[in-house]
Amino acid sequence: MRLRTRKPPLTELHGSLSRDAWRRFRRHTLAVVALGVLGVLLLAVIVGPFVLDAEPERIDFGSKNLPPTLAHPMGTDELGRDQLARVLSGGRLTLAVATAAVLVAALLGVVVGAIAGYWGGLIDNALMRIVDVFYSLPSLFVVILLVTLVGASFGTIVAAIAAFTWMNTARLVRASYLSLKEREFVDAARSLGVGDVRIVVRHILPNALTPVIVSATLGIATAILTESALSFLGLGFQPPHATWGGMLNESRDAVTNLGHWWRGFFPGLMILVTVLCVNYVGDGARDALDPRKEER
Amino acid sequence: MTTFLVKRGLQAIPLLIGISLLLFAMLQMTPGGPLASSEGTGAQNAARVEQIREHYGLDDPLPVQYFNWAGGVATGDWGTSFNTGRPVLTMIWERLPNTLLLTGAAFLLAIAIAVPIGVLAARKQYSWFDYVSSGLSFVGVAMPSFWLALMLLFVFSYSLGWLPSGGLEDLRADHEGFSAVIDRVRHMILPVIVLAAVSTAQLARYVRGAMLDVLQQDYVRTARGSGLRERTVIVGHALRNAAIPVVTVAVLTIPELFLGSVVMETIFAIPGIGRLFVESANLRDYPVLLGILMIGAALVVVANLVADIVYSLLDPRIRYAS
């Protein structure tokens, strides 16, 4: 006769880590709304140019400098190009640059942080001093410099932004590795004869990724703002390719001297909404992924 | 305490050396070079390019070039501009006051607005004021400053005609004395407001958070319980302690404002350091670029140092082992 009643399996009580995190994320109403808005934006930017009748580069002198109407919800510019179509195709470029920059920065940060945290000692010291140096550089100035000297291309802009946003990830990952490498599961793996590289990549990395996800999400916001500033200064992609920042740059004269407010209003609004949503999602993710954090 | 200050100050030196090495190396690694536009334009030019190269010491080995430049920076000779032939330090010195005025005014404005808003929002947590100000500060952090600048220019300069659209002074009118000051202030209003906006939003969020932490503490309840006026509790007890982390963050916004001035100076046509930097980047004027980058880096390093020191001075719980 068995006296012990069967305990429900742990998974029924708590669910997996990701399901738990999703449950906590959903409590964050604003973050959920922001995620939805971002989804719509992404869909519009990717699918929009195919569905929309207007092409971003079609010149139509018959309908130039029109304020927003039903036919042109965001108005037209001095060449009669539909601003909505341009905002959508520009958004593709903006988001592509930001995503690529964040991925490159996260990869660099994880590699540097893992090496510094796991092996420690002299390597750690040297790498952390390099991080200090990068933190102390006037980043916007250096990005401007790199892009001007090397020439604006997708690769250059991504690399320049990534080169000054990886340090935070590196510090976070290093801290995780410092504590995780002392844990029993690492000892166990090592006693089974698992090599250092395999321990670093297969055993510790999955446990150290949580803070990376949060900092990468928030990093997208920084990357979008940096790219926009760069393009606004006229240092970004060359026409006819225009990111949102580039459209703002083109609109300067029209807005301040001719009063065509719609030329600048909509591209900037897109930047604002996107960055705002990314920040909300990042905040929600931080609360959701850290079970220890108590509710405020 | 003195030992800590000296030690912490000395740590900044290797950091600055590291920064200078990295910046120098970066400029060398980029394709082209200061003479890129003069090269390959014919044989008679080749000799001339060689002459220029020798004159500026560009044919020396790189380590020699670095030590010549770094030694010069340390002794106050920052080289001469490739473009104007004038000393770099003089060129920066001419532009610096405009940038400092812009940065300083924006900094003071940001603090003057952010602290009361943050305190009030924390004092009345979950009130409509808290929701509105928190929402606005979220928007402020996400706001591209150049967009805000364009929209304000449209409203206040183009539509209403209340404020000038750029520059530092009205060139059509001859202002003297007091009216010159008024004229300058009118030109600074928009750039300062826009530059301060993002920092105000950041600081207000930070002040609110710090105040919320402090207001939960036992001594605040004790102070209230002993019948002190709410004002005394907030200002005399809570704010003084909340100020410790806030001051640190506030100091660190100064270099951010300095960097942000690049964009403001471009939109509002203000002849400052940021404009000089963008112009020099287009002309590949390496000595000027290096000079401005070093000033920017030094500002970041010094701001970090000051933040550390202020933190240790304000918080009596922190005592550095000497």
Chai-1 contact restraints between the chains, C-beta under 6 A:
chainA,res_idxA,chainB,res_idxB,connection_type,confidence,min_distance_angstrom,max_distance_angstrom,comment,restraint_id
A,V133,B,G18,contact,1.0,0.0,6.0,A-B,restraint_1
A,V133,B,I19,contact,1.0,0.0,6.0,A-B,restraint_2
A,V133,B,L22,contact,1.0,0.0,6.0,A-B,restraint_3
A,S136,B,I19,contact,1.0,0.0,6.0,A-B,restraint_4
A,S136,B,A297,contact,1.0,0.0,6.0,A-B,restraint_5
A,S136,B,V300,contact,1.0,0.0,6.0,A-B,restraint_6
A,S136,B,V301,contact,1.0,0.0,6.0,A-B,restraint_7
A,L137,B,A297,contact,1.0,0.0,6.0,A-B,restraint_8
A,P138,B,L259,contact,1.0,0.0,6.0,A-B,restraint_9
A,P138,B,G296,contact,1.0,0.0,6.0,A-B,restraint_10
A,P138,B,A297,contact,1.0,0.0,6.0,A-B,restraint_11
A,L140,B,L259,contact,1.0,0.0,6.0,A-B,restraint_12
A,F141,B,F277,contact,1.0,0.0,6.0,A-B,restraint_13
A,F141,B,L293,contact,1.0,0.0,6.0,A-B,restraint_14
A,F141,B,G296,contact,1.0,0.0,6.0,A-B,restraint_15
A,I144,B,A281,contact,1.0,0.0,6.0,A-B,restraint_16
A,L145,B,A281,contact,1.0,0.0,6.0,A-B,restraint_17
A,T148,B,A281,contact,1.0,0.0,6.0,A-B,restraint_18
A,L149,B,T30,contact,1.0,0.0,6.0,A-B,restraint_19
A,V150,B,T30,contact,1.0,0.0,6.0,A-B,restraint_20
A,S228,B,P144,contact,1.0,0.0,6.0,A-B,restraint_21
A,A229,B,V263,contact,1.0,0.0,6.0,A-B,restraint_22
A,F232,B,F146,contact,1.0,0.0,6.0,A-B,restraint_23
A,L233,B,T266,contact,1.0,0.0,6.0,A-B,restraint_24
A,V255,B,L150,contact,1.0,0.0,6.0,A-B,restraint_25
A,V255,B,F154,contact,1.0,0.0,6.0,A-B,restraint_26
A,T256,B,L153,contact,1.0,0.0,6.0,A-B,restraint_27
A,T256,B,Y158,contact,1.0,0.0,6.0,A-B,restraint_28
A,T256,B,S165,contact,1.0,0.0,6.0,A-B,restraint_29
A,G259,B,Y158,contact,1.0,0.0,6.0,A-B,restraint_30
A,W261,B,F154,contact,1.0,0.0,6.0,A-B,restraint_31
A,G264,B,L150,contact,1.0,0.0,6.0,A-B,restraint_32
A,G268,B,P144,contact,1.0,0.0,6.0,A-B,restraint_33
A,G268,B,W147,contact,1.0,0.0,6.0,A-B,restraint_34
A,I271,B,P144,contact,1.0,0.0,6.0,A-B,restraint_35
A,L272,B,A142,contact,1.0,0.0,6.0,A-B,restraint_36
A,L272,B,M143,contact,1.0,0.0,6.0,A-B,restraint_37
A,V275,B,A142,contact,1.0,0.0,6.0,A-B,restraint_38
A,L276,B,A142,contact,1.0,0.0,6.0,A-B,restraint_39
A,N279,B,A142,contact,1.0,0.0,6.0,A-B,restraint_40
